[in-house]
């Protein structure tokens, strides 16, 4: 959806504008971008993420939030598929304060934005220690984490464990894909199916 604007919009103007909208929008630093619907695979991974991470954080000082709350950078506003904060949010807050870990479930239409643009945006937030991009069409993830002064990426395969020492949890990557079936490489069905 294109939004006609008479003058350039900054983050503060966007946040005031968004409060008056029926639909959620992200702000890419230039213009509002309407949020679109997802797929059953995306929803399954997002639900599994909330259950797996949220349950492991019970009784700990950090909390998981889904895509209802935004993450703000100096210039942008994003709605990640999940975020963990160890700060206490206000009950009426609409953004995740001081996010520590951010999750995005990749789709064909958003993958390049998630890999490059959002990666740079999330890396610019001092509190963010880890950014996890989960594949939607196969079991796998690309994870960026702070290592000293660097922002270092790693690719996780199907049999990997997602380590998140900054929030004191780890989980098998396959747990985030429960309920989904994928074709074997080359389009054939997996053995035993």
C-alpha positions as protocol buffer text, in pm:
chain_id: "A"
residue {
  index: 1
  type: UNK
  ca { x: 0 y: 0 z: 0 }
}
residue {
  index: 2
  type: UNK
  ca { x: 141 y: 337 z: -97 }
}
residue {
  index: 3
  type: UNK
  ca { x: 66 y: 630 z: 128 }
}
residue {
  index: 4
  type: UNK
  ca { x: 67 y: 974 z: -30 }
}
residue {
  index: 5
  type: UNK
  ca { x: 265 y: 1213 z: 184 }
}
residue {
  index: 6
  type: UNK
  ca { x: 294 y: 1587 z: 138 }
}
residue {
  index: 7
  type: UNK
  ca { x: 620 y: 1622 z: 328 }
}
residue {
  index: 8
  type: UNK
  ca { x: 890 y: 1381 z: 442 }
}
residue {
  index: 9
  type: UNK
  ca { x: 799 y: 1187 z: 754 }
}
residue {
  index: 10
  type: UNK
  ca { x: 1031 y: 1127 z: 1048 }
}
residue {
  index: 11
  type: UNK
  ca { x: 990 y: 861 z: 1317 }
}
residue {
  index: 12
  type: UNK
  ca { x: 799 y: 1085 z: 1558 }
}
residue {
  index: 13
  type: UNK
  ca { x: 555 y: 1192 z: 1287 }
}
residue {
  index: 14
  type: UNK
  ca { x: 510 y: 827 z: 1184 }
}
residue {
  index: 15
  type: UNK
  ca { x: 436 y: 714 z: 1541 }
}
residue {
  index: 16
  type: UNK
  ca { x: 170 y: 986 z: 1578 }
}
residue {
  index: 17
  type: UNK
  ca { x: 24 y: 892 z: 1237 }
}
residue {
  index: 18
  type: UNK
  ca { x: 24 y: 518 z: 1315 }
}
residue {
  index: 19
  type: UNK
  ca { x: -182 y: 569 z: 1632 }
}
residue {
  index: 20
  type: UNK
  ca { x: -471 y: 683 z: 1409 }
}
residue {
  index: 21
  type: UNK
  ca { x: -454 y: 386 z: 1169 }
}
residue {
  index: 22
  type: UNK
  ca { x: -666 y: 73 z: 1177 }
}
residue {
  index: 23
  type: UNK
  ca { x: -387 y: -143 z: 1033 }
}
residue {
  index: 24
  type: UNK
  ca { x: -34 y: -180 z: 1163 }
}
residue {
  index: 25
  type: UNK
  ca { x: 250 y: -31 z: 963 }
}
residue {
  index: 26
  type: UNK
  ca { x: 626 y: -48 z: 984 }
}
residue {
  index: 27
  type: UNK
  ca { x: 831 y: 263 z: 914 }
}
residue {
  index: 28
  type: UNK
  ca { x: 1140 y: 216 z: 700 }
}
residue {
  index: 29
  type: UNK
  ca { x: 1283 y: 559 z: 775 }
}
residue {
  index: 30
  type: UNK
  ca { x: 1115 y: 711 z: 470 }
}
residue {
  index: 31
  type: UNK
  ca { x: 753 y: 600 z: 456 }
}
residue {
  index: 32
  type: UNK
  ca { x: 493 y: 375 z: 622 }
}
residue {
  index: 33
  type: UNK
  ca { x: 481 y: 16 z: 498 }
}
residue {
  index: 34
  type: UNK
  ca { x: 158 y: -177 z: 559 }
}
residue {
  index: 35
  type: UNK
  ca { x: 193 y: -511 z: 734 }
}
residue {
  index: 36
  type: UNK
  ca { x: 63 y: -800 z: 528 }
}
residue {
  index: 37
  type: UNK
  ca { x: -68 y: -1144 z: 619 }
}
residue {
  index: 38
  type: UNK
  ca { x: 151 y: -1451 z: 643 }
}
residue {
  index: 39
  type: UNK
  ca { x: 137 y: -1822 z: 564 }
}
residue {
  index: 40
  type: UNK
  ca { x: 45 y: -2123 z: 776 }
}
residue {
  index: 41
  type: UNK
  ca { x: 416 y: -2212 z: 799 }
}
residue {
  index: 42
  type: UNK
  ca { x: 500 y: -1862 z: 920 }
}
residue {
  index: 43
  type: UNK
  ca { x: 224 y: -1873 z: 1183 }
}
residue {
  index: 44
  type: UNK
  ca { x: 332 y: -2221 z: 1299 }
}
residue {
  index: 45
  type: UNK
  ca { x: 695 y: -2114 z: 1344 }
}
residue {
  index: 46
  type: UNK
  ca { x: 589 y: -1795 z: 1521 }
}
residue {
  index: 47
  type: UNK
  ca { x: 361 y: -1989 z: 1758 }
}
residue {
  index: 48
  type: UNK
  ca { x: 632 y: -2248 z: 1829 }
}
residue {
  index: 49
  type: UNK
  ca { x: 877 y: -1965 z: 1895 }
}
residue {
  index: 50
  type: UNK
  ca { x: 646 y: -1801 z: 2149 }
}
residue {
  index: 51
  type: UNK
  ca { x: 586 y: -2133 z: 2327 }
}
residue {
  index: 52
  type: UNK
  ca { x: 949 y: -2252 z: 2323 }
}
residue {
  index: 53
  type: UNK
  ca { x: 1115 y: -1926 z: 2421 }
}
residue {
  index: 54
  type: UNK
  ca { x: 834 y: -1801 z: 2645 }
}
residue {
  index: 55
  type: UNK
  ca { x: 817 y: -2122 z: 2848 }
}
residue {
  index: 56
  type: UNK
  ca { x: 1196 y: -2130 z: 2898 }
}
residue {
  index: 57
  type: UNK
  ca { x: 1186 y: -1773 z: 3030 }
}
residue {
  index: 58
  type: UNK
  ca { x: 918 y: -1841 z: 3293 }
}
residue {
  index: 59
  type: UNK
  ca { x: 1049 y: -1741 z: 3635 }
}
residue {
  index: 60
  type: UNK
  ca { x: 1342 y: -1552 z: 3482 }
}
residue {
  index: 61
  type: UNK
  ca { x: 1379 y: -1175 z: 3454 }
}
residue {
  index: 62
  type: UNK
  ca { x: 1341 y: -1164 z: 3073 }
}
residue {
  index: 63
  type: UNK
  ca { x: 1014 y: -1184 z: 2875 }
}
residue {
  index: 64
  type: UNK
  ca { x: 920 y: -1285 z: 2521 }
}
residue {
  index: 65
  type: UNK
  ca { x: 686 y: -1066 z: 2316 }
}
residue {
  index: 66
  type: UNK
  ca { x: 531 y: -1156 z: 1980 }
}
residue {
  index: 67
  type: UNK
  ca { x: 463 y: -935 z: 1682 }
}
residue {
  index: 68
  type: UNK
  ca { x: 210 y: -711 z: 1858 }
}
residue {
  index: 69
  type: UNK
  ca { x: 484 y: -484 z: 1992 }
}
residue {
  index: 70
  type: UNK
  ca { x: 721 y: -280 z: 1778 }
}
residue {
  index: 71
  type: UNK
  ca { x: 1097 y: -236 z: 1806 }
}
residue {
  index: 72
  type: UNK
  ca { x: 1219 y: 119 z: 1757 }
}
residue {
  index: 73
  type: UNK
  ca { x: 1556 y: 224 z: 1618 }
}
residue {
  index: 74
  type: UNK
  ca { x: 1678 y: 582 z: 1583 }
}
residue {
  index: 75
  type: UNK
  ca { x: 1493 y: 615 z: 1248 }
}
residue {
  index: 76
  type: UNK
  ca { x: 1263 y: 315 z: 1203 }
}
residue {
  index: 77
  type: UNK
  ca { x: 979 y: 118 z: 1357 }
}
residue {
  index: 78
  type: UNK
  ca { x: 956 y: -258 z: 1300 }
}
residue {
  index: 79
  type: UNK
  ca { x: 725 y: -539 z: 1414 }
}
residue {
  index: 80
  type: UNK
  ca { x: 953 y: -844 z: 1447 }
}
residue {
  index: 81
  type: UNK
  ca { x: 800 y: -1190 z: 1485 }
}
residue {
  index: 82
  type: UNK
  ca { x: 940 y: -1202 z: 1837 }
}
residue {
  index: 83
  type: UNK
  ca { x: 1161 y: -1013 z: 2077 }
}
residue {
  index: 84
  type: UNK
  ca { x: 1299 y: -1073 z: 2425 }
}
residue {
  index: 85
  type: UNK
  ca { x: 1361 y: -794 z: 2674 }
}
residue {
  index: 86
  type: UNK
  ca { x: 1492 y: -801 z: 3028 }
}
residue {
  index: 87
  type: UNK
  ca { x: 1352 y: -452 z: 3093 }
}
residue {
  index: 88
  type: UNK
  ca { x: 1007 y: -405 z: 3242 }
}
residue {
  index: 89
  type: UNK
  ca { x: 764 y: -267 z: 2983 }
}
residue {
  index: 90
  type: UNK
  ca { x: 477 y: -38 z: 3077 }
}
residue {
  index: 91
  type: UNK
  ca { x: 141 y: -217 z: 3063 }
}
residue {
  index: 92
  type: UNK
  ca { x: 20 y: 32 z: 2802 }
}
residue {
  index: 93
  type: UNK
  ca { x: 350 y: 32 z: 2611 }
}
residue {
  index: 94
  type: UNK
  ca { x: 345 y: -37 z: 2238 }
}
residue {
  index: 95
  type: UNK
  ca { x: 715 y: -107 z: 2190 }
}
residue {
  index: 96
  type: UNK
  ca { x: 968 y: -352 z: 2336 }
}
residue {
  index: 97
  type: UNK
  ca { x: 1201 y: -162 z: 2570 }
}
residue {
  index: 98
  type: UNK
  ca { x: 1569 y: -251 z: 2535 }
}
residue {
  index: 99
  type: UNK
  ca { x: 1528 y: -568 z: 2323 }
}
residue {
  index: 100
  type: UNK
  ca { x: 1804 y: -824 z: 2379 }
}
residue {
  index: 101
  type: UNK
  ca { x: 1712 y: -1091 z: 2120 }
}
residue {
  index: 102
  type: UNK
  ca { x: 1503 y: -1029 z: 1806 }
}
residue {
  index: 103
  type: UNK
  ca { x: 1344 y: -1296 z: 1584 }
}
residue {
  index: 104
  type: UNK
  ca { x: 1219 y: -1272 z: 1226 }
}
residue {
  index: 105
  type: UNK
  ca { x: 1059 y: -1555 z: 1026 }
}
residue {
  index: 106
  type: UNK
  ca { x: 1179 y: -1512 z: 669 }
}
residue {
  index: 107
  type: UNK
  ca { x: 949 y: -1510 z: 369 }
}
residue {
  index: 108
  type: UNK
  ca { x: 1025 y: -1468 z: 0 }
}
residue {
  index: 109
  type: UNK
  ca { x: 885 y: -1116 z: 0 }
}
residue {
  index: 110
  type: UNK
  ca { x: 1075 y: -994 z: 309 }
}
residue {
  index: 111
  type: UNK
  ca { x: 1397 y: -1200 z: 315 }
}
residue {
  index: 112
  type: UNK
  ca { x: 1623 y: -938 z: 158 }
}
residue {
  index: 113
  type: UNK
  ca { x: 1491 y: -667 z: 391 }
}
residue {
  index: 114
  type: UNK
  ca { x: 1530 y: -899 z: 693 }
}
residue {
  index: 115
  type: UNK
  ca { x: 1883 y: -1009 z: 592 }
}
residue {
  index: 116
  type: UNK
  ca { x: 2026 y: -666 z: 511 }
}
residue {
  index: 117
  type: UNK
  ca { x: 1816 y: -367 z: 615 }
}
residue {
  index: 118
  type: UNK
  ca { x: 1664 y: -495 z: 941 }
}
residue {
  index: 119
  type: UNK
  ca { x: 1994 y: -665 z: 1029 }
}
residue {
  index: 120
  type: UNK
  ca { x: 2169 y: -327 z: 1017 }
}
residue {
  index: 121
  type: UNK
  ca { x: 1884 y: -158 z: 1205 }
}
residue {
  index: 122
  type: UNK
  ca { x: 1880 y: -416 z: 1485 }
}
residue {
  index: 123
  type: UNK
  ca { x: 2261 y: -411 z: 1510 }
}
residue {
  index: 124
  type: UNK
  ca { x: 2238 y: -35 z: 1570 }
}
residue {
  index: 125
  type: UNK
  ca { x: 2036 y: -91 z: 1891 }
}
residue {
  index: 126
  type: UNK
  ca { x: 2291 y: -117 z: 2176 }
}
residue {
  index: 127
  type: UNK
  ca { x: 2078 y: -356 z: 2385 }
}
residue {
  index: 128
  type: UNK
  ca { x: 2037 y: -612 z: 2102 }
}
residue {
  index: 129
  type: UNK
  ca { x: 2279 y: -900 z: 2152 }
}
residue {
  index: 130
  type: UNK
  ca { x: 2136 y: -1150 z: 1902 }
}
residue {
  index: 131
  type: UNK
  ca { x: 1923 y: -1141 z: 1585 }
}
residue {
  index: 132
  type: UNK
  ca { x: 1774 y: -1473 z: 1472 }
}
residue {
  index: 133
  type: UNK
  ca { x: 1635 y: -1511 z: 1118 }
}
residue {
  index: 134
  type: UNK
  ca { x: 1436 y: -1833 z: 1086 }
}
residue {
  index: 135
  type: UNK
  ca { x: 1385 y: -1996 z: 747 }
}
residue {
  index: 136
  type: UNK
  ca { x: 1025 y: -2069 z: 656 }
}
residue {
  index: 137
  type: UNK
  ca { x: 1070 y: -2321 z: 375 }
}
residue {
  index: 138
  type: UNK
  ca { x: 1318 y: -2550 z: 554 }
}
residue {
  index: 139
  type: UNK
  ca { x: 1467 y: -2595 z: 899 }
}
residue {
  index: 140
  type: UNK
  ca { x: 1749 y: -2348 z: 937 }
}
residue {
  index: 141
  type: UNK
  ca { x: 1847 y: -2010 z: 1072 }
}
residue {
  index: 142
  type: UNK
  ca { x: 2094 y: -1729 z: 1027 }
}
residue {
  index: 143
  type: UNK
  ca { x: 2200 y: -1581 z: 1358 }
}
residue {
  index: 144
  type: UNK
  ca { x: 2391 y: -1259 z: 1417 }
}
residue {
  index: 145
  type: UNK
  ca { x: 2538 y: -1191 z: 1761 }
}
residue {
  index: 146
  type: UNK
  ca { x: 2769 y: -942 z: 1923 }
}
residue {
  index: 147
  type: UNK
  ca { x: 3124 y: -1070 z: 1965 }
}
residue {
  index: 148
  type: UNK
  ca { x: 3327 y: -796 z: 2125 }
}
residue {
  index: 149
  type: UNK
  ca { x: 3288 y: -500 z: 1890 }
}
residue {
  index: 150
  type: UNK
  ca { x: 3182 y: -716 z: 1594 }
}
residue {
  index: 151
  type: UNK
  ca { x: 2839 y: -827 z: 1468 }
}
residue {
  index: 152
  type: UNK
  ca { x: 2907 y: -1186 z: 1360 }
}
residue {
  index: 153
  type: UNK
  ca { x: 2679 y: -1413 z: 1158 }
}
residue {
  index: 154
  type: UNK
  ca { x: 2640 y: -1791 z: 1174 }
}
residue {
  index: 155
  type: UNK
  ca { x: 2422 y: -2031 z: 979 }
}
residue {
  index: 156
  type: UNK
  ca { x: 2244 y: -2302 z: 1176 }
}
residue {
  index: 157
  type: UNK
  ca { x: 2140 y: -2627 z: 1008 }
}
residue {
  index: 158
  type: UNK
  ca { x: 1856 y: -2862 z: 1098 }
}
residue {
  index: 159
  type: UNK
  ca { x: 2041 y: -3047 z: 1373 }
}
residue {
  index: 160
  type: UNK
  ca { x: 2169 y: -2733 z: 1551 }
}
residue {
  index: 161
  type: UNK
  ca { x: 2085 y: -2597 z: 1892 }
}
residue {
  index: 162
  type: UNK
  ca { x: 2000 y: -2228 z: 1911 }
}
residue {
  index: 163
  type: UNK
  ca { x: 2214 y: -2089 z: 2194 }
}
residue {
  index: 164
  type: UNK
  ca { x: 2107 y: -1763 z: 2359 }
}
residue {
  index: 165
  type: UNK
  ca { x: 2338 y: -1717 z: 2660 }
}
residue {
  index: 166
  type: UNK
  ca { x: 2236 y: -1352 z: 2700 }
}
residue {
  index: 167
  type: UNK
  ca { x: 1892 y: -1469 z: 2815 }
}
residue {
  index: 168
  type: UNK
  ca { x: 2008 y: -1800 z: 2965 }
}
residue {
  index: 169
  type: UNK
  ca { x: 1833 y: -2043 z: 2731 }
}
residue {
  index: 170
  type: UNK
  ca { x: 1899 y: -2280 z: 2443 }
}
residue {
  index: 171
  type: UNK
  ca { x: 1669 y: -2490 z: 2229 }
}
residue {
  index: 172
  type: UNK
  ca { x: 1692 y: -2739 z: 1945 }
}
residue {
  index: 173
  type: UNK
  ca { x: 1618 y: -2558 z: 1620 }
}
residue {
  index: 174
  type: UNK
  ca { x: 1382 y: -2840 z: 1516 }
}
residue {
  index: 175
  type: UNK
  ca { x: 1150 y: -2749 z: 1806 }
}
residue {
  index: 176
  type: UNK
  ca { x: 1059 y: -2428 z: 1624 }
}
residue {
  index: 177
  type: UNK
  ca { x: 939 y: -2630 z: 1324 }
}
residue {
  index: 178
  type: UNK
  ca { x: 715 y: -2883 z: 1501 }
}
residue {
  index: 179
  type: UNK
  ca { x: 400 y: -2949 z: 1301 }
}
residue {
  index: 180
  type: UNK
  ca { x: 559 y: -2868 z: 965 }
}
residue {
  index: 181
  type: UNK
  ca { x: 671 y: -3109 z: 695 }
}
residue {
  index: 182
  type: UNK
  ca { x: 923 y: -3018 z: 429 }
}
residue {
  index: 183
  type: UNK
  ca { x: 1013 y: -3188 z: 103 }
}
residue {
  index: 184
  type: UNK
  ca { x: 1360 y: -3333 z: 80 }
}
residue {
  index: 185
  type: UNK
  ca { x: 1610 y: -3141 z: -139 }
}
residue {
  index: 186
  type: UNK
  ca { x: 1525 y: -3186 z: -504 }
}
residue {
  index: 187
  type: UNK
  ca { x: 1151 y: -3191 z: -435 }
}
residue {
  index: 188
  type: UNK
  ca { x: 1120 y: -3561 z: -345 }
}
residue {
  index: 189
  type: UNK
  ca { x: 951 y: -3670 z: -24 }
}
residue {
  index: 190
  type: UNK
  ca { x: 1175 y: -3754 z: 273 }
}
residue {
  index: 191
  type: UNK
  ca { x: 1263 y: -4121 z: 325 }
}
residue {
  index: 192
  type: UNK
  ca { x: 1006 y: -4311 z: 523 }
}
residue {
  index: 193
  type: UNK
  ca { x: 720 y: -4085 z: 413 }
}
